[in-house]
Amino acid sequence: MDKATRVGSFYGYLLAVFLLTFSFIELTSGPVILGRISTNPAYTATHATLGMLGLGMLATGLFRPFISLVAVFLSVVGVLHFISGTDVLLWRIFHVNDNVAYMNFVIGGISFFMLSVTSTQVHEHHQPVNTKNTTAGIH
């Protein structure tokens, strides 16, 4: 396993475990975590589902699709919160407040960064393939 795959897989596992741990904290706390992060059963179920899906995908080596899914989902939820009209819908569904939106931006941004880092490292390690037959006497 090359370095990019190890780094991506490690981050993917951290992300999946974080989502599962956060969903457990949401289950055992009230509607607000740490006095700032609002939550509800739908958001808890989403975190738990993403975490379990991630562990399943990571077990089969699909760390990039998992990280991509989480990065896009969290970033979209974060952006939609700040668009007038969609913020009310997100509040009704997930109880997204400003703190949740900012947290989604941070985790989504880190995930996009990890995707770019692992992508760059993968491409740097590819060696050109020599397609010419260099065996003596054969042209």
N, CA, C and O atoms as CSV, one atom per row, in Angstrom:
chain,resi,resn,atom,element,x,y,z
A,1,MET,N,N,0.855,-1.171,0.000
A,1,MET,CA,C,0.000,0.000,0.000
A,1,MET,C,C,0.905,1.239,0.000
A,1,MET,O,O,1.786,1.365,0.850
A,2,ASP,N,N,0.686,2.149,-0.952
A,2,ASP,CA,C,1.524,3.336,-1.031
A,2,ASP,C,C,1.115,4.375,0.014
A,2,ASP,O,O,0.082,4.241,0.670
A,3,LYS,N,N,1.936,5.404,0.154
A,3,LYS,CA,C,1.724,6.411,1.192
A,3,LYS,C,C,0.388,7.131,1.018
A,3,LYS,O,O,-0.315,7.365,2.001
A,4,ALA,N,N,0.030,7.484,-0.209
A,4,ALA,CA,C,-1.233,8.196,-0.451
A,4,ALA,C,C,-2.429,7.358,-0.015
A,4,ALA,O,O,-3.375,7.883,0.573
A,5,THR,N,N,-2.393,6.079,-0.296
A,5,THR,CA,C,-3.488,5.187,0.096
A,5,THR,C,C,-3.562,5.064,1.609
A,5,THR,O,O,-4.650,5.078,2.184
A,6,ARG,N,N,-2.406,4.944,2.258
A,6,ARG,CA,C,-2.385,4.859,3.729
A,6,ARG,C,C,-2.939,6.133,4.366
A,6,ARG,O,O,-3.743,6.073,5.296
A,7,VAL,N,N,-2.505,7.279,3.859
A,7,VAL,CA,C,-2.970,8.564,4.409
A,7,VAL,C,C,-4.473,8.708,4.184
A,7,VAL,O,O,-5.205,9.068,5.106
A,8,GLY,N,N,-4.936,8.433,2.971
A,8,GLY,CA,C,-6.364,8.548,2.661
A,8,GLY,C,C,-7.205,7.589,3.467
A,8,GLY,O,O,-8.262,7.963,3.975
A,9,SER,N,N,-6.749,6.356,3.592
A,9,SER,CA,C,-7.493,5.364,4.377
A,9,SER,C,C,-7.548,5.761,5.847
A,9,SER,O,O,-8.594,5.653,6.488
A,10,PHE,N,N,-6.423,6.218,6.374
A,10,PHE,CA,C,-6.381,6.638,7.777
A,10,PHE,C,C,-7.362,7.788,8.014
A,10,PHE,O,O,-8.130,7.759,8.976
A,11,TYR,N,N,-7.339,8.794,7.147
A,11,TYR,CA,C,-8.264,9.911,7.304
A,11,TYR,C,C,-9.712,9.428,7.168
A,11,TYR,O,O,-10.587,9.863,7.918
A,12,GLY,N,N,-9.959,8.539,6.222
A,12,GLY,CA,C,-11.312,8.006,6.048
A,12,GLY,C,C,-11.808,7.308,7.309
A,12,GLY,O,O,-12.953,7.498,7.721
A,13,TYR,N,N,-10.947,6.503,7.917
A,13,TYR,CA,C,-11.332,5.833,9.167
A,13,TYR,C,C,-11.565,6.844,10.290
A,13,TYR,O,O,-12.522,6.719,11.054
A,14,LEU,N,N,-10.692,7.839,10.387
A,14,LEU,CA,C,-10.903,8.883,11.400
A,14,LEU,C,C,-12.255,9.572,11.194
A,14,LEU,O,O,-12.988,9.815,12.153
A,15,LEU,N,N,-12.574,9.879,9.950
A,15,LEU,CA,C,-13.824,10.549,9.628
A,15,LEU,C,C,-15.025,9.677,9.973
A,15,LEU,O,O,-15.992,10.155,10.566
A,16,ALA,N,N,-14.967,8.412,9.607
A,16,ALA,CA,C,-16.075,7.491,9.906
A,16,ALA,C,C,-16.258,7.322,11.412
A,16,ALA,O,O,-17.385,7.346,11.906
A,17,VAL,N,N,-15.163,7.153,12.139
A,17,VAL,CA,C,-15.244,6.997,13.598
A,17,VAL,C,C,-15.742,8.292,14.235
A,17,VAL,O,O,-16.529,8.252,15.180
A,18,PHE,N,N,-15.289,9.443,13.724
A,18,PHE,CA,C,-15.782,10.720,14.233
A,18,PHE,C,C,-17.295,10.826,14.046
A,18,PHE,O,O,-18.008,11.216,14.972
A,19,LEU,N,N,-17.788,10.483,12.856
A,19,LEU,CA,C,-19.227,10.572,12.591
A,19,LEU,C,C,-20.021,9.641,13.507
A,19,LEU,O,O,-21.069,10.027,14.025
A,20,LEU,N,N,-19.534,8.434,13.706
A,20,LEU,CA,C,-20.218,7.497,14.606
A,20,LEU,C,C,-20.167,7.972,16.056
A,20,LEU,O,O,-21.164,7.889,16.774
A,21,THR,N,N,-19.018,8.467,16.483
A,21,THR,CA,C,-18.885,8.977,17.848
A,21,THR,C,C,-19.783,10.183,18.056
A,21,THR,O,O,-20.442,10.305,19.088
A,22,PHE,N,N,-19.808,11.073,17.072
A,22,PHE,CA,C,-20.640,12.263,17.187
A,22,PHE,C,C,-22.120,11.886,17.230
A,22,PHE,O,O,-22.900,12.504,17.954
A,23,SER,N,N,-22.505,10.867,16.450
A,23,SER,CA,C,-23.910,10.440,16.484
A,23,SER,C,C,-24.257,9.852,17.856
A,23,SER,O,O,-25.374,10.034,18.340
A,24,PHE,N,N,-23.313,9.151,18.484
A,24,PHE,CA,C,-23.548,8.628,19.833
A,24,PHE,C,C,-23.697,9.771,20.833
A,24,PHE,O,O,-24.575,9.738,21.696
A,25,ILE,N,N,-22.840,10.779,20.715
A,25,ILE,CA,C,-22.944,11.952,21.593
A,25,ILE,C,C,-24.292,12.640,21.385
A,25,ILE,O,O,-24.924,13.074,22.347
A,26,GLU,N,N,-24.726,12.739,20.140
A,26,GLU,CA,C,-26.021,13.357,19.850
A,26,GLU,C,C,-27.158,12.569,20.493
A,26,GLU,O,O,-28.108,13.152,21.013
A,27,LEU,N,N,-27.055,11.243,20.454
A,27,LEU,CA,C,-28.094,10.404,21.061
A,27,LEU,C,C,-28.179,10.585,22.572
A,27,LEU,O,O,-29.263,10.532,23.154
A,28,THR,N,N,-27.036,10.795,23.192
A,28,THR,CA,C,-27.005,10.838,24.652
A,28,THR,C,C,-27.090,12.246,25.227
A,28,THR,O,O,-27.135,12.414,26.446
A,29,SER,N,N,-27.112,13.260,24.361
A,29,SER,CA,C,-27.209,14.635,24.861
A,29,SER,C,C,-28.575,15.218,24.509
A,29,SER,O,O,-29.422,14.549,23.916
A,30,GLY,N,N,-28.763,16.441,24.877
A,30,GLY,CA,C,-30.004,17.132,24.548
A,30,GLY,C,C,-29.957,17.687,23.135
A,30,GLY,O,O,-29.145,17.254,22.317
A,31,PRO,N,N,-30.821,18.637,22.852
A,31,PRO,CA,C,-30.897,19.203,21.506
A,31,PRO,C,C,-29.718,20.107,21.138
A,31,PRO,O,O,-29.577,20.508,19.983
A,32,VAL,N,N,-28.866,20.431,22.129
A,32,VAL,CA,C,-27.694,21.267,21.862
A,32,VAL,C,C,-26.471,20.616,22.504
A,32,VAL,O,O,-26.508,20.225,23.670
A,33,ILE,N,N,-25.389,20.503,21.735
A,33,ILE,CA,C,-24.144,19.903,22.218
A,33,ILE,C,C,-23.143,21.021,22.471
A,33,ILE,O,O,-22.971,21.914,21.641
A,34,LEU,N,N,-22.492,20.963,23.614
A,34,LEU,CA,C,-21.491,21.962,24.012
A,34,LEU,C,C,-22.051,23.382,24.007
A,34,LEU,O,O,-21.303,24.350,23.873
A,35,GLY,N,N,-23.356,23.499,24.151
A,35,GLY,CA,C,-23.984,24.806,24.213
A,35,GLY,C,C,-24.034,25.572,22.906
A,35,GLY,O,O,-24.475,26.721,22.886
A,36,ARG,N,N,-23.586,24.954,21.793
A,36,ARG,CA,C,-23.502,25.666,20.523
A,36,ARG,C,C,-23.987,24.884,19.309
A,36,ARG,O,O,-24.477,25.478,18.348
A,37,ILE,N,N,-23.859,23.582,19.338
A,37,ILE,CA,C,-24.144,22.765,18.154
A,37,ILE,C,C,-25.525,22.144,18.307
A,37,ILE,O,O,-25.740,21.274,19.150
A,38,SER,N,N,-26.452,22.602,17.483
A,38,SER,CA,C,-27.815,22.076,17.564
A,38,SER,C,C,-27.892,20.739,16.835
A,38,SER,O,O,-27.135,20.484,15.899
A,39,THR,N,N,-28.814,19.895,17.274
A,39,THR,CA,C,-28.971,18.577,16.672
A,39,THR,C,C,-30.407,18.101,16.826
A,39,THR,O,O,-31.189,18.665,17.592
A,40,ASN,N,N,-30.732,17.069,16.094
A,40,ASN,CA,C,-32.039,16.424,16.200
A,40,ASN,C,C,-31.900,14.987,15.709
A,40,ASN,O,O,-30.828,14.616,15.231
A,41,PRO,N,N,-32.949,14.160,15.809
A,41,PRO,CA,C,-32.836,12.753,15.405
A,41,PRO,C,C,-32.448,12.546,13.932
A,41,PRO,O,O,-31.718,11.607,13.617
A,42,ALA,N,N,-32.919,13.397,13.045
A,42,ALA,CA,C,-32.569,13.241,11.619
A,42,ALA,C,C,-31.078,13.464,11.393
A,42,ALA,O,O,-30.445,12.738,10.626
A,43,TYR,N,N,-30.527,14.458,12.054
A,43,TYR,CA,C,-29.098,14.742,11.913
A,43,TYR,C,C,-28.276,13.627,12.543
A,43,TYR,O,O,-27.241,13.234,12.004
A,44,THR,N,N,-28.730,13.122,13.676
A,44,THR,CA,C,-28.059,12.006,14.330
A,44,THR,C,C,-28.056,10.776,13.426
A,44,THR,O,O,-27.028,10.115,13.271
A,45,ALA,N,N,-29.205,10.472,12.830
A,45,ALA,CA,C,-29.309,9.322,11.920
A,45,ALA,C,C,-28.406,9.500,10.704
A,45,ALA,O,O,-27.808,8.537,10.225
A,46,THR,N,N,-28.306,10.731,10.207
A,46,THR,CA,C,-27.433,11.001,9.056
A,46,THR,C,C,-25.981,10.754,9.417
A,46,THR,O,O,-25.252,10.131,8.645
A,47,HIS,N,N,-25.549,11.230,10.573
A,47,HIS,CA,C,-24.162,10.997,11.004
A,47,HIS,C,C,-23.889,9.508,11.179
A,47,HIS,O,O,-22.855,9.008,10.735
A,48,ALA,N,N,-24.810,8.801,11.823
A,48,ALA,CA,C,-24.628,7.364,12.043
A,48,ALA,C,C,-24.576,6.614,10.710
A,48,ALA,O,O,-23.742,5.728,10.523
A,49,THR,N,N,-25.464,6.969,9.791
A,49,THR,CA,C,-25.497,6.311,8.476
A,49,THR,C,C,-24.211,6.567,7.704
A,49,THR,O,O,-23.633,5.643,7.132
A,50,LEU,N,N,-23.762,7.816,7.687
A,50,LEU,CA,C,-22.509,8.131,6.990
A,50,LEU,C,C,-21.333,7.390,7.623
A,50,LEU,O,O,-20.468,6.879,6.910
A,51,GLY,N,N,-21.294,7.327,8.944
A,51,GLY,CA,C,-20.210,6.617,9.624
A,51,GLY,C,C,-20.192,5.132,9.300
A,51,GLY,O,O,-19.134,4.573,9.012
A,52,MET,N,N,-21.361,4.485,9.345
A,52,MET,CA,C,-21.430,3.045,9.034
A,52,MET,C,C,-21.145,2.787,7.553
A,52,MET,O,O,-20.454,1.829,7.206
A,53,LEU,N,N,-21.678,3.643,6.686
A,53,LEU,CA,C,-21.396,3.525,5.256
A,53,LEU,C,C,-19.900,3.674,5.015
A,53,LEU,O,O,-19.312,2.951,4.211
A,54,GLY,N,N,-19.298,4.616,5.718
A,54,GLY,CA,C,-17.861,4.821,5.584
A,54,GLY,C,C,-17.057,3.606,5.985
A,54,GLY,O,O,-16.136,3.211,5.270
A,55,LEU,N,N,-17.388,3.001,7.120
A,55,LEU,CA,C,-16.654,1.808,7.542
A,55,LEU,C,C,-16.797,0.683,6.516
A,55,LEU,O,O,-15.843,-0.042,6.236
A,56,GLY,N,N,-17.995,0.552,5.964
A,56,GLY,CA,C,-18.201,-0.465,4.932
A,56,GLY,C,C,-17.395,-0.175,3.670
A,56,GLY,O,O,-16.770,-1.075,3.108
A,57,MET,N,N,-17.410,1.076,3.228
A,57,MET,CA,C,-16.656,1.446,2.027
A,57,MET,C,C,-15.160,1.326,2.263
A,57,MET,O,O,-14.423,0.877,1.386
A,58,LEU,N,N,-14.711,1.726,3.444
A,58,LEU,CA,C,-13.284,1.659,3.753
A,58,LEU,C,C,-12.798,0.215,3.847
A,58,LEU,O,O,-11.652,-0.077,3.504
A,59,ALA,N,N,-13.653,-0.681,4.307
A,59,ALA,CA,C,-13.284,-2.095,4.388
A,59,ALA,C,C,-13.016,-2.682,3.011
A,59,ALA,O,O,-12.282,-3.661,2.877
A,60,THR,N,N,-13.614,-2.079,1.987
A,60,THR,CA,C,-13.393,-2.551,0.615
A,60,THR,C,C,-12.398,-1.672,-0.140
A,60,THR,O,O,-12.223,-1.828,-1.348
A,61,GLY,N,N,-11.741,-0.742,0.573
A,61,GLY,CA,C,-10.711,0.088,-0.048
A,61,GLY,C,C,-11.234,1.333,-0.756
A,61,GLY,O,O,-10.489,1.967,-1.503
A,62,LEU,N,N,-12.469,1.689,-0.543
A,62,LEU,CA,C,-13.061,2.831,-1.241
A,62,LEU,C,C,-12.995,4.099,-0.392
A,62,LEU,O,O,-14.023,4.707,-0.094
A,63,PHE,N,N,-11.783,4.492,-0.005
A,63,PHE,CA,C,-11.672,5.673,0.853
A,63,PHE,C,C,-11.970,6.964,0.098
A,63,PHE,O,O,-12.588,7.868,0.661
A,64,ARG,N,N,-11.551,7.075,-1.156
A,64,ARG,CA,C,-11.784,8.319,-1.907
A,64,ARG,C,C,-13.270,8.584,-2.145
A,64,ARG,O,O,-13.713,9.713,-1.931
A,65,PRO,N,N,-14.065,7.595,-2.581
A,65,PRO,CA,C,-15.500,7.876,-2.737
A,65,PRO,C,C,-16.179,8.252,-1.422
A,65,PRO,O,O,-17.066,9.105,-1.407
A,66,PHE,N,N,-15.772,7.625,-0.321
A,66,PHE,CA,C,-16.364,7.960,0.977
A,66,PHE,C,C,-16.022,9.384,1.384
A,66,PHE,O,O,-16.907,10.149,1.769
A,67,ILE,N,N,-14.751,9.744,1.302
A,67,ILE,CA,C,-14.337,11.096,1.676
A,67,ILE,C,C,-15.016,12.116,0.766
A,67,ILE,O,O,-15.434,13.179,1.226
A,68,SER,N,N,-15.127,11.798,-0.517
A,68,SER,CA,C,-15.807,12.702,-1.461
A,68,SER,C,C,-17.260,12.902,-1.068
A,68,SER,O,O,-17.754,14.030,-1.054
A,69,LEU,N,N,-17.940,11.819,-0.752
A,69,LEU,CA,C,-19.352,11.890,-0.354
A,69,LEU,C,C,-19.532,12.788,0.859
A,69,LEU,O,O,-20.403,13.658,0.867
A,70,VAL,N,N,-18.722,12.584,1.872
A,70,VAL,CA,C,-18.831,13.378,3.095
A,70,VAL,C,C,-18.469,14.839,2.817
A,70,VAL,O,O,-19.156,15.743,3.291
A,71,ALA,N,N,-17.410,15.076,2.065
A,71,ALA,CA,C,-16.990,16.446,1.764
A,71,ALA,C,C,-18.094,17.212,1.039
A,71,ALA,O,O,-18.404,18.348,1.397
A,72,VAL,N,N,-18.682,16.592,0.027
A,72,VAL,CA,C,-19.737,17.263,-0.740
A,72,VAL,C,C,-20.973,17.467,0.126
A,72,VAL,O,O,-21.533,18.563,0.150
A,73,PHE,N,N,-21.408,16.430,0.837
A,73,PHE,CA,C,-22.625,16.534,1.648
A,73,PHE,C,C,-22.503,17.635,2.697
A,73,PHE,O,O,-23.379,18.493,2.806
A,74,LEU,N,N,-21.412,17.611,3.472
A,74,LEU,CA,C,-21.253,18.602,4.533
A,74,LEU,C,C,-21.115,20.011,3.970
A,74,LEU,O,O,-21.661,20.960,4.531
A,75,SER,N,N,-20.394,20.151,2.871
A,75,SER,CA,C,-20.229,21.471,2.268
A,75,SER,C,C,-21.547,22.018,1.726
A,75,SER,O,O,-21.842,23.203,1.882
A,76,VAL,N,N,-22.332,21.158,1.094
A,76,VAL,CA,C,-23.633,21.598,0.574
A,76,VAL,C,C,-24.545,22.029,1.716
A,76,VAL,O,O,-25.205,23.065,1.622
A,77,VAL,N,N,-24.590,21.250,2.789
A,77,VAL,CA,C,-25.415,21.628,3.944
A,77,VAL,C,C,-24.931,22.962,4.508
A,77,VAL,O,O,-25.746,23.819,4.852
A,78,GLY,N,N,-23.624,23.145,4.604
A,78,GLY,CA,C,-23.074,24.406,5.104
A,78,GLY,C,C,-23.437,25.587,4.227
A,78,GLY,O,O,-23.833,26.635,4.735
A,79,VAL,N,N,-23.310,25.435,2.918
A,79,VAL,CA,C,-23.635,26.523,1.983
A,79,VAL,C,C,-25.123,26.838,2.012
A,79,VAL,O,O,-25.518,28.002,2.076
A,80,LEU,N,N,-25.941,25.803,1.965
A,80,LEU,CA,C,-27.389,26.027,1.937
A,80,LEU,C,C,-27.890,26.761,3.181
A,80,LEU,O,O,-28.872,27.500,3.118
A,81,HIS,N,N,-27.222,26.558,4.290
A,81,HIS,CA,C,-27.642,27.248,5.515
A,81,HIS,C,C,-27.586,28.769,5.354
A,81,HIS,O,O,-28.404,29.485,5.932
A,82,PHE,N,N,-26.636,29.256,4.581
A,82,PHE,CA,C,-26.462,30.700,4.436
A,82,PHE,C,C,-27.214,31.283,3.238
A,82,PHE,O,O,-27.076,32.471,2.946
A,83,ILE,N,N,-28.000,30.471,2.547
A,83,ILE,CA,C,-28.832,30.955,1.448
A,83,ILE,C,C,-30.241,31.169,1.982
A,83,ILE,O,O,-30.869,30.253,2.513
A,84,SER,N,N,-30.718,32.385,1.832
A,84,SER,CA,C,-32.032,32.742,2.357
A,84,SER,C,C,-33.102,31.812,1.786
A,84,SER,O,O,-33.160,31.583,0.578
A,85,GLY,N,N,-33.924,31.294,2.646
A,85,GLY,CA,C,-34.997,30.375,2.252
A,85,GLY,C,C,-34.641,28.926,2.517
A,85,GLY,O,O,-35.443,28.175,3.073
A,86,THR,N,N,-33.440,28.531,2.121
A,86,THR,CA,C,-33.029,27.144,2.375
A,86,THR,C,C,-32.617,26.959,3.824
A,86,THR,O,O,-32.645,25.840,4.337
A,87,ASP,N,N,-32.233,28.049,4.496
A,87,ASP,CA,C,-31.840,27.938,5.902
A,87,ASP,C,C,-33.004,27.459,6.764
A,87,ASP,O,O,-32.798,26.718,7.725
A,88,VAL,N,N,-34.226,27.877,6.429
A,88,VAL,CA,C,-35.410,27.450,7.187
A,88,VAL,C,C,-35.648,25.951,6.969
A,88,VAL,O,O,-35.954,25.221,7.912
A,89,LEU,N,N,-35.505,25.509,5.731
A,89,LEU,CA,C,-35.687,24.086,5.417
A,89,LEU,C,C,-34.659,23.239,6.167
A,89,LEU,O,O,-35.002,22.214,6.755
A,90,LEU,N,N,-33.403,23.671,6.142
A,90,LEU,CA,C,-32.361,22.919,6.855
A,90,LEU,C,C,-32.598,22.911,8.353
A,90,LEU,O,O,-32.311,21.920,9.024
A,91,TRP,N,N,-33.124,24.015,8.885
A,91,TRP,CA,C,-33.438,24.037,10.318
A,91,TRP,C,C,-34.520,23.019,10.637
A,91,TRP,O,O,-34.434,22.303,11.635
A,92,ARG,N,N,-35.537,22.957,9.788
A,92,ARG,CA,C,-36.640,22.012,10.023
A,92,ARG,C,C,-36.173,20.565,9.918
A,92,ARG,O,O,-36.619,19.710,10.683
A,93,ILE,N,N,-35.291,20.292,8.987
A,93,ILE,CA,C,-34.837,18.908,8.788
A,93,ILE,C,C,-33.747,18.530,9.789
A,93,ILE,O,O,-33.878,17.525,10.488
A,94,PHE,N,N,-32.678,19.317,9.867
A,94,PHE,CA,C,-31.488,18.935,10.626
A,94,PHE,C,C,-31.170,19.826,11.831
A,94,PHE,O,O,-30.240,19.521,12.578
A,95,HIS,N,N,-31.897,20.895,12.036
A,95,HIS,CA,C,-31.593,21.884,13.078
A,95,HIS,C,C,-30.203,22.488,12.878
A,95,HIS,O,O,-29.437,22.633,13.830
A,96,VAL,N,N,-29.889,22.837,11.632
A,96,VAL,CA,C,-28.591,23.434,11.321
A,96,VAL,C,C,-28.601,24.898,11.749
A,96,VAL,O,O,-29.419,25.687,11.277
A,97,ASN,N,N,-27.680,25.254,12.650
A,97,ASN,CA,C,-27.491,26.655,13.013
A,97,ASN,C,C,-26.141,27.105,12.461
A,97,ASN,O,O,-25.458,26.328,11.794
A,98,ASP,N,N,-25.749,28.350,12.729
A,98,ASP,CA,C,-24.479,28.859,12.201
A,98,ASP,C,C,-23.293,28.002,12.623
A,98,ASP,O,O,-22.402,27.734,11.817
A,99,ASN,N,N,-23.277,27.572,13.878
A,99,ASN,CA,C,-22.156,26.759,14.373
A,99,ASN,C,C,-22.054,25.420,13.640
A,99,ASN,O,O,-20.957,24.957,13.326
A,100,VAL,N,N,-23.188,24.814,13.375
A,100,VAL,CA,C,-23.198,23.549,12.637
A,100,VAL,C,C,-22.705,23.786,11.213
A,100,VAL,O,O,-21.912,23.005,10.688
A,101,ALA,N,N,-23.177,24.867,10.588
A,101,ALA,CA,C,-22.746,25.181,9.223
A,101,ALA,C,C,-21.239,25.410,9.159
A,101,ALA,O,O,-20.574,24.921,8.246
A,102,TYR,N,N,-20.696,26.157,10.133
A,102,TYR,CA,C,-19.246,26.383,10.152
A,102,TYR,C,C,-18.486,25.081,10.374
A,102,TYR,O,O,-17.455,24.852,9.741
A,103,MET,N,N,-18.977,24.233,11.255
A,103,MET,CA,C,-18.334,22.943,11.491
A,103,MET,C,C,-18.361,22.100,10.216
A,103,MET,O,O,-17.385,21.422,9.896
A,104,ASN,N,N,-19.483,22.142,9.487
A,104,ASN,CA,C,-19.568,21.415,8.221
A,104,ASN,C,C,-18.545,21.943,7.224
A,104,ASN,O,O,-17.918,21.164,6.507
A,105,PHE,N,N,-18.370,23.274,7.174
A,105,PHE,CA,C,-17.360,23.856,6.278
A,105,PHE,C,C,-15.962,23.372,6.638
A,105,PHE,O,O,-15.176,23.029,5.755
A,106,VAL,N,N,-15.655,23.344,7.913
A,106,VAL,CA,C,-14.317,22.934,8.349
A,106,VAL,C,C,-14.068,21.472,7.985
A,106,VAL,O,O,-13.042,21.150,7.387
A,107,ILE,N,N,-14.990,20.595,8.338
A,107,ILE,CA,C,-14.794,19.167,8.055
A,107,ILE,C,C,-14.837,18.908,6.548
A,107,ILE,O,O,-14.046,18.121,6.029
A,108,GLY,N,N,-15.753,19.565,5.852
A,108,GLY,CA,C,-15.801,19.432,4.392
A,108,GLY,C,C,-14.522,19.937,3.747
A,108,GLY,O,O,-13.996,19.312,2.826
A,109,GLY,N,N,-14.020,21.075,4.231
A,109,GLY,CA,C,-12.776,21.627,3.684
A,109,GLY,C,C,-11.579,20.721,3.927
A,109,GLY,O,O,-10.762,20.506,3.031
A,110,ILE,N,N,-11.478,20.192,5.137
A,110,ILE,CA,C,-10.388,19.255,5.441
A,110,ILE,C,C,-10.497,18.030,4.540
A,110,ILE,O,O,-9.489,17.517,4.053
A,111,SER,N,N,-11.718,17.567,4.321
A,111,SER,CA,C,-11.923,16.388,3.466
A,111,SER,C,C,-11.512,16.677,2.027
A,111,SER,O,O,-10.859,15.848,1.393
A,112,PHE,N,N,-11.889,17.844,1.503
A,112,PHE,CA,C,-11.459,18.209,0.145
A,112,PHE,C,C,-9.939,18.331,0.077
A,112,PHE,O,O,-9.324,17.918,-0.906
A,113,PHE,N,N,-9.337,18.895,1.113
A,113,PHE,CA,C,-7.878,18.996,1.164
A,113,PHE,C,C,-7.239,17.610,1.132
A,113,PHE,O,O,-6.289,17.375,0.386
A,114,MET,N,N,-7.768,16.690,1.947
A,114,MET,CA,C,-7.212,15.335,1.980
A,114,MET,C,C,-7.361,14.654,0.623
A,114,MET,O,O,-6.478,13.902,0.209
A,115,LEU,N,N,-8.458,14.908,-0.067
A,115,LEU,CA,C,-8.636,14.346,-1.405
A,115,LEU,C,C,-7.577,14.891,-2.365
A,115,LEU,O,O,-7.022,14.149,-3.176
A,116,SER,N,N,-7.308,16.180,-2.264
A,116,SER,CA,C,-6.310,16.768,-3.167
A,116,SER,C,C,-4.907,16.270,-2.839
A,116,SER,O,O,-4.106,16.038,-3.744
A,117,VAL,N,N,-4.607,16.107,-1.575
A,117,VAL,CA,C,-3.280,15.627,-1.176
A,117,VAL,C,C,-3.079,14.190,-1.629
A,117,VAL,O,O,-2.031,13.859,-2.185
A,118,THR,N,N,-4.056,13.341,-1.404
A,118,THR,CA,C,-3.895,11.940,-1.800
A,118,THR,C,C,-3.899,11.807,-3.315
A,118,THR,O,O,-3.220,10.934,-3.856
A,119,SER,N,N,-4.645,12.650,-4.006
A,119,SER,CA,C,-4.667,12.611,-5.465
A,119,SER,C,C,-3.308,13.001,-6.018
A,119,SER,O,O,-2.804,12.346,-6.931
A,120,THR,N,N,-2.701,14.061,-5.483
A,120,THR,CA,C,-1.391,14.524,-5.931
A,120,THR,C,C,-0.349,13.451,-5.684
A,120,THR,O,O,0.487,13.183,-6.548
A,121,GLN,N,N,-0.391,12.837,-4.512
A,121,GLN,CA,C,0.600,11.821,-4.193
A,121,GLN,C,C,0.440,10.603,-5.091
A,121,GLN,O,O,1.439,10.005,-5.491
A,122,VAL,N,N,-0.772,10.227,-5.412
A,122,VAL,CA,C,-0.986,9.075,-6.288
A,122,VAL,C,C,-0.384,9.343,-7.650
A,122,VAL,O,O,0.287,8.475,-8.209
A,123,HIS,N,N,-0.613,10.540,-8.203
A,123,HIS,CA,C,-0.101,10.861,-9.530
A,123,HIS,C,C,1.415,10.993,-9.548
A,123,HIS,O,O,2.046,10.677,-10.557
A,124,GLU,N,N,2.006,11.449,-8.466
A,124,GLU,CA,C,3.455,11.590,-8.404
A,124,GLU,C,C,4.149,10.239,-8.428
A,124,GLU,O,O,5.287,10.154,-8.890
A,125,HIS,N,N,3.514,9.188,-7.952
A,125,HIS,CA,C,4.155,7.888,-7.864
A,125,HIS,C,C,4.002,7.046,-9.119
A,125,HIS,O,O,4.631,5.993,-9.223
A,126,HIS,N,N,3.205,7.465,-10.057
A,126,HIS,CA,C,3.034,6.694,-11.286
A,126,HIS,C,C,4.259,6.871,-12.176
A,126,HIS,O,O,4.702,7.991,-12.428
A,127,GLN,N,N,4.785,5.774,-12.638
A,127,GLN,CA,C,5.929,5.794,-13.528
A,127,GLN,C,C,5.444,5.570,-14.961
A,127,GLN,O,O,4.513,4.794,-15.181
A,128,PRO,N,N,6.061,6.237,-15.935
A,128,PRO,CA,C,5.658,6.005,-17.324
A,128,PRO,C,C,5.954,4.563,-17.723
A,128,PRO,O,O,6.949,3.975,-17.301
A,129,VAL,N,N,5.088,4.024,-18.525
A,129,VAL,CA,C,5.244,2.652,-18.967
A,129,VAL,C,C,5.935,2.650,-20.310
A,129,VAL,O,O,5.521,3.357,-21.229
A,130,ASN,N,N,6.996,1.853,-20.430
A,130,ASN,CA,C,7.725,1.738,-21.682
A,130,ASN,C,C,7.002,0.697,-22.536
A,130,ASN,O,O,6.981,-0.484,-22.192
A,131,THR,N,N,6.413,1.131,-23.642
A,131,THR,CA,C,5.652,0.228,-24.501
A,131,THR,C,C,6.481,-0.329,-25.632
A,131,THR,O,O,6.002,-1.188,-26.373
A,132,LYS,N,N,7.730,0.137,-25.794
A,132,LYS,CA,C,8.600,-0.369,-26.862
A,132,LYS,C,C,9.213,-1.689,-26.434
A,132,LYS,O,O,9.588,-1.873,-25.276
A,133,ASN,N,N,9.308,-2.597,-27.381
A,133,ASN,CA,C,9.948,-3.873,-27.114
A,133,ASN,C,C,11.441,-3.673,-27.266
A,133,ASN,O,O,11.921,-3.410,-28.369
A,134,THR,N,N,12.170,-3.789,-26.199
A,134,THR,CA,C,13.624,-3.536,-26.222
A,134,THR,C,C,14.426,-4.816,-26.273
A,134,THR,O,O,15.639,-4.779,-26.067
A,135,THR,N,N,13.801,-5.938,-26.538
A,135,THR,CA,C,14.513,-7.202,-26.621
A,135,THR,C,C,15.422,-7.179,-27.852
A,135,THR,O,O,15.003,-6.743,-28.924
A,136,ALA,N,N,16.641,-7.639,-27.703
A,136,ALA,CA,C,17.627,-7.624,-28.794
A,136,ALA,C,C,17.120,-8.378,-30.017
A,136,ALA,O,O,16.620,-9.497,-29.899
A,137,GLY,N,N,17.248,-7.773,-31.179
A,137,GLY,CA,C,16.883,-8.427,-32.439
A,137,GLY,C,C,15.417,-8.309,-32.808
A,137,GLY,O,O,15.044,-8.672,-33.923
A,138,ILE,N,N,14.588,-7.824,-31.930
A,138,ILE,CA,C,13.160,-7.685,-32.227
A,138,ILE,C,C,12.837,-6.188,-32.258
A,138,ILE,O,O,13.091,-5.454,-31.302
A,139,HIS,N,N,12.267,-5.762,-33.395
A,139,HIS,CA,C,11.946,-4.329,-33.527
A,139,HIS,C,C,10.473,-4.136,-33.622
A,139,HIS,O,O,10.005,-3.003,-33.738
